[in-house]
């Protein structure tokens, strides 16, 4: 499940493994205005260990919130019929 995957990623990061994130960045050139910026292709971004841990902590919070929402939706579905 997602929580186990996140815990595994946190352990790997703590053990010194790298965290790889694919991202896009809108970078204007000198001749482009803000409205004509190009979006680059997906590129690899390497995070510092601290930033990687922050990303995984945020991910863990999202996973936890999603599980709570599923529980509450099911509760409402069964109790409010």
Rosetta blueprint (number, residue, H / E / L):
1 X L
2 X H
3 X H
4 X H
5 X H
6 X H
7 X H
8 X H
9 X H
10 X H
11 X H
12 X H
13 X H
14 X H
15 X L
16 X L
17 X L
18 X L
19 X L
20 X E
21 X E
22 X E
23 X E
24 X L
25 X L
26 X E
27 X E
28 X L
29 X L
30 X L
31 X L
32 X L
33 X L
34 X H
35 X H
36 X H
37 X L
38 X E
39 X E
40 X L
41 X L
42 X L
43 X E
44 X E
45 X E
46 X E
47 X L
48 X L
49 X H
50 X H
51 X H
52 X H
53 X H
54 X H
55 X H
56 X H
57 X H
58 X H
59 X H
60 X H
61 X H
62 X H
63 X H
64 X H
65 X H
66 X H
67 X H
68 X H
69 X H
70 X H
71 X H
72 X H
73 X H
74 X H
75 X H
76 X H
77 X H
78 X H
79 X H
80 X L
81 X L
